[in-house]
């Protein structure tokens, strides 16, 4: 296994640790979860650049990298559902956002398997998929930063505006998620044959 794939695997291993620090209450647990998420997100940037620069791109990596991203962002979204549980409107929106994201991710993953089984090449993430991932990670980092300031450092005055900004950012990333999924579906339609 090459170094980029090891970094991707490390991101997958970090995901349950990140979610645990997000949900289990201990001093400065939001700060700890923020640091872990940023570190894991950086591995996403580093492994991709390293793979392209040193010609270490593999089919295994093309599958593993987006899977690791899905695991990390899904863990964060599930954590935010719990965090917003005391506010019905925000909790409902976060649940809807998580459903849309998961629906898209399952669809894209299924299409990838169909393409490979039909003899096609593994389809790497397009620019829309990358924008989706960047927007999700940026939104999650900003949300975790806000809750670090609110919960860990007691700056409660920013909470009302932060809740609104967080939801808006998540909806923007969800729109990008939907657009990238549709583009991916249209780009793969030649491999989809329901009669087989």
ABEGO torsion letter per residue (X at the ends): XBAAAAAAAAAAAAAAAAAAAAABBBBGAAAAAAAAAAAAAAAAAAAAAAAAAAGABBAAAAAAAAAAAAAAAAAAAAAAAAAAAABAAAAAAAAAAAAAAAAAAAAAAAAAAAAAAAGBBBBBBBAAAAAAAAAAAAAAAAAAAAAAAAAAAGBAAAAAAAAAAAAAAAAAAAAAAAAAAAAAAAAAAAABBAAX
